[in-house]
């Protein structure tokens, strides 16, 4: 290990580059504030629909099965839960992809 203090001027170019990248990112965020708000609202709506559609389709299929093939089990409840699980998985996967894309874009902008 080297216990000698580092020269603060040796980190200067790296520090200046990091500060410049953060300032640029802040300015870009200020310019796109309205688009960011609408993008966020649109994303919330898209996530909501990606959960709601499979849930409703599962419930509708379950109702149809219960009416045409009555039995001891409730297909409506089972397929409603299955549709909800599929919708939540779909939303989680979509959010993970968007998060990864935003991280990659941020890393590319920092360079």
Backbone bond lengths (Angstrom), bond angles and torsions (degrees), N, CA, C in turn:
res aa  C-N    CA-C-N  psi(-1)  N-CA   C-N-CA  omega(-1)  CA-C   N-CA-C  phi
1 X - - - 1.451 - - 1.513 109.81 -
2 X 1.275 115.78 146.45 1.451 121.60 178.68 1.518 107.82 -106.64
3 X 1.356 116.62 112.51 1.461 121.01 -178.01 1.516 112.77 -88.86
4 X 1.311 117.46 -1.11 1.463 120.03 -178.76 1.522 109.13 -71.80
5 X 1.337 117.36 138.59 1.467 119.45 179.24 1.521 110.68 -65.83
6 X 1.302 114.66 143.78 1.465 120.27 178.85 1.517 109.86 -77.23
7 X 1.284 114.87 152.01 1.457 120.82 177.06 1.521 107.95 -75.97
8 X 1.365 119.80 119.38 1.465 120.82 -177.84 1.518 113.16 -62.36
9 X 1.311 117.90 -26.28 1.465 119.75 -178.42 1.528 111.44 -73.57
10 X 1.352 117.94 -16.39 1.461 119.62 -179.84 1.524 111.83 -71.96
11 X 1.327 118.11 -24.49 1.464 122.23 178.99 1.523 112.27 -91.77
12 X 1.291 117.75 -1.42 1.463 121.67 -173.51 1.528 113.18 -58.06
13 X 1.334 120.60 -49.99 1.471 118.52 -178.78 1.532 111.88 -63.06
14 X 1.317 116.90 -38.82 1.457 120.29 179.25 1.528 110.81 -65.05
15 X 1.318 116.69 -43.82 1.460 121.72 178.85 1.527 110.85 -63.63
16 X 1.311 116.70 -43.54 1.468 120.26 179.52 1.529 110.67 -62.75
17 X 1.329 116.62 -38.59 1.464 119.98 179.41 1.528 110.57 -66.64
18 X 1.335 116.91 -41.69 1.466 120.12 179.61 1.526 111.31 -65.16
19 X 1.329 116.80 -43.11 1.467 120.45 179.32 1.528 110.11 -64.36
20 X 1.322 116.58 -41.50 1.463 120.57 177.86 1.515 112.26 -62.27
21 X 1.339 117.25 -40.83 1.467 121.07 179.45 1.525 110.79 -66.13
22 X 1.330 116.97 -40.98 1.466 119.70 179.24 1.523 111.32 -67.16
23 X 1.324 116.89 -39.16 1.465 120.25 178.65 1.525 110.43 -64.55
24 X 1.313 116.55 -42.42 1.466 120.44 178.41 1.520 110.98 -62.83
25 X 1.334 117.03 -42.46 1.461 121.28 179.10 1.521 111.01 -63.73
26 X 1.338 116.85 -39.42 1.468 120.54 179.09 1.526 111.16 -65.25
27 X 1.322 116.19 -44.00 1.464 119.98 179.08 1.529 110.98 -63.07
28 X 1.313 116.35 -40.63 1.464 120.12 178.85 1.524 110.30 -64.66
29 X 1.326 117.46 -40.09 1.463 121.23 178.96 1.520 111.00 -65.26
30 X 1.314 117.75 -38.74 1.471 120.38 178.08 1.510 111.86 -65.34
31 X 1.326 117.10 -37.09 1.456 120.77 179.48 1.523 111.83 -68.31
32 X 1.333 117.64 -32.57 1.459 121.81 -174.54 1.528 111.93 -105.11
33 X 1.322 118.62 31.01 1.462 121.48 -177.45 1.521 111.38 -64.00
34 X 1.316 117.60 -49.37 1.465 120.51 -178.34 1.524 110.51 -63.37
35 X 1.312 117.20 -43.01 1.460 120.06 178.58 1.519 110.17 -64.63
36 X 1.322 117.94 -35.48 1.458 121.39 179.58 1.513 111.73 -65.51
37 X 1.325 116.75 -40.18 1.463 120.49 178.79 1.521 110.17 -65.77
38 X 1.323 116.91 -47.23 1.457 119.74 179.95 1.525 110.87 -66.77
39 X 1.319 116.37 -35.49 1.465 120.01 177.58 1.528 109.93 -63.68
40 X 1.330 116.25 -42.54 1.466 120.75 178.95 1.517 112.22 -63.62
41 X 1.343 116.44 -43.40 1.465 119.80 178.03 1.524 111.42 -65.09
42 X 1.322 115.62 -39.96 1.458 119.57 177.94 1.521 111.57 -64.82
43 X 1.335 116.11 -38.31 1.457 120.16 179.21 1.531 110.47 -65.76
44 X 1.341 116.15 -41.00 1.462 119.23 177.99 1.531 110.39 -61.60
45 X 1.321 116.56 -41.95 1.464 120.32 178.33 1.511 112.02 -64.69
46 X 1.325 116.28 -41.58 1.459 120.61 179.95 1.521 111.02 -64.91
47 X 1.321 116.53 -41.16 1.464 120.30 178.46 1.532 109.96 -65.74
48 X 1.326 116.31 -41.44 1.464 119.95 178.19 1.513 111.96 -60.47
49 X 1.325 116.16 -45.25 1.461 119.32 179.63 1.517 111.68 -68.17
50 X 1.338 117.09 -33.73 1.467 118.99 -179.99 1.519 111.71 -68.03
51 X 1.328 117.88 -20.48 1.468 121.50 174.35 1.527 109.84 -91.92
52 X 1.324 117.65 -40.93 1.465 121.54 -174.08 1.533 112.70 -68.69
53 X 1.307 118.38 -41.68 1.473 121.15 -175.63 1.536 111.87 -62.13
54 X 1.339 119.61 -52.12 1.479 117.31 178.33 1.530 112.96 -63.41
55 X 1.336 116.99 -33.39 1.467 119.93 178.37 1.525 110.51 -64.18
56 X 1.324 117.02 -47.37 1.460 120.67 179.72 1.527 112.15 -66.83
57 X 1.321 116.78 -38.05 1.466 119.49 177.49 1.528 110.89 -64.74
58 X 1.333 116.63 -40.19 1.466 120.10 176.75 1.515 111.65 -63.39
59 X 1.337 116.67 -42.80 1.467 120.39 179.11 1.532 110.93 -65.07
60 X 1.330 116.98 -41.85 1.473 120.27 179.95 1.524 110.81 -64.80
61 X 1.326 117.61 -44.03 1.458 120.83 177.85 1.533 110.41 -63.91
62 X 1.324 116.53 -39.43 1.464 120.31 177.37 1.513 112.50 -63.61
63 X 1.332 117.45 -41.70 1.474 120.64 176.35 1.521 111.05 -61.26
64 X 1.321 115.70 -43.86 1.461 119.80 -179.76 1.529 110.54 -62.40
65 X 1.339 115.99 -44.39 1.469 119.74 179.18 1.528 111.05 -64.23
66 X 1.338 117.73 -40.60 1.469 120.47 179.34 1.526 111.72 -64.46
67 X 1.329 117.24 -35.08 1.459 120.12 -179.50 1.527 111.57 -75.22
68 X 1.314 117.45 -39.23 1.459 120.79 -175.46 1.529 113.66 -89.45
69 X 1.306 117.42 -27.41 1.470 121.58 -178.92 1.529 109.09 -133.51
70 X 1.343 116.85 71.86 1.467 118.53 -178.45 1.529 110.33 -65.71
71 X 1.318 114.08 145.76 1.461 119.21 -179.87 1.520 109.44 -162.08
72 X 1.288 115.30 -167.51 1.454 120.65 -178.15 1.515 113.43 -78.01
73 X 1.319 117.39 -14.53 1.469 121.05 -178.43 1.522 110.28 -103.26
74 X 1.311 114.16 152.00 1.465 119.68 175.54 1.526 108.51 -97.40
75 X 1.321 114.96 102.76 1.459 119.32 177.67 1.520 110.91 -66.91
76 X 1.320 116.43 -30.11 1.462 120.01 -179.04 1.524 110.21 -61.20
77 X 1.304 116.88 -50.02 1.460 120.68 -178.97 1.525 111.62 -65.39
78 X 1.321 116.68 -43.61 1.464 120.54 -178.48 1.529 111.35 -63.23
79 X 1.327 116.87 -46.25 1.460 119.77 -178.10 1.526 112.23 -75.77
80 X 1.320 117.40 -25.47 1.462 120.61 173.60 1.532 109.41 -64.19
81 X 1.323 116.72 -46.57 1.466 121.00 178.59 1.533 110.54 -65.51
82 X 1.325 117.12 -41.39 1.462 120.67 178.44 1.531 110.71 -62.75
83 X 1.327 116.88 -43.48 1.468 120.38 177.96 1.516 111.76 -63.74
84 X 1.322 116.60 -39.15 1.462 120.43 177.14 1.518 111.03 -63.67
85 X 1.325 117.17 -42.95 1.467 120.83 178.78 1.527 111.11 -63.48
86 X 1.323 116.73 -43.58 1.470 120.55 178.63 1.525 110.40 -63.83
87 X 1.333 117.42 -42.34 1.460 121.07 179.02 1.515 112.43 -63.96
88 X 1.325 116.91 -42.08 1.476 119.92 178.58 1.519 111.11 -65.59
89 X 1.332 117.30 -40.82 1.470 120.74 177.21 1.522 110.54 -63.01
90 X 1.326 116.31 -42.76 1.461 121.11 179.18 1.531 110.86 -61.73
91 X 1.334 117.08 -44.72 1.466 120.97 179.00 1.521 110.83 -64.86
92 X 1.321 117.50 -41.97 1.460 121.11 179.63 1.530 110.57 -62.04
93 X 1.342 116.26 -43.48 1.468 120.16 179.72 1.526 111.36 -64.54
94 X 1.328 116.95 -39.89 1.453 120.92 -179.49 1.537 110.37 -66.77
95 X 1.333 116.96 -42.94 1.462 120.81 179.16 1.523 110.41 -64.62
96 X 1.318 117.78 -40.16 1.465 120.89 178.68 1.527 110.81 -62.42
97 X 1.336 116.85 -40.65 1.469 119.79 177.76 1.519 111.58 -64.91
98 X 1.336 117.50 -44.02 1.460 121.24 179.03 1.528 111.17 -63.92
99 X 1.326 116.97 -40.25 1.461 121.21 178.44 1.524 110.47 -62.86
100 X 1.328 116.84 -43.65 1.461 120.65 178.63 1.530 110.75 -63.25
101 X 1.320 117.62 -41.37 1.469 120.67 178.87 1.525 110.74 -64.25
102 X 1.344 117.36 -39.97 1.465 120.03 178.98 1.524 110.72 -66.86
103 X 1.321 117.96 -38.92 1.471 120.86 177.98 1.517 111.24 -64.70
104 X 1.331 116.64 -42.85 1.462 120.15 179.17 1.527 110.92 -64.09
105 X 1.333 116.68 -39.66 1.467 120.30 178.12 1.525 110.71 -65.19
106 X 1.316 116.51 -40.22 1.477 120.51 -179.95 1.531 109.56 -66.14
107 X 1.327 117.84 -41.94 1.454 121.04 178.68 1.527 111.14 -64.55
108 X 1.328 116.33 -38.17 1.472 119.97 178.93 1.530 109.62 -67.78
109 X 1.318 118.20 -35.77 1.468 120.90 179.60 1.519 111.78 -73.63
110 X 1.331 117.09 -27.97 1.465 120.39 -179.24 1.523 111.67 -74.72
111 X 1.320 117.67 -22.11 1.469 120.19 -177.95 1.486 112.99 -76.18
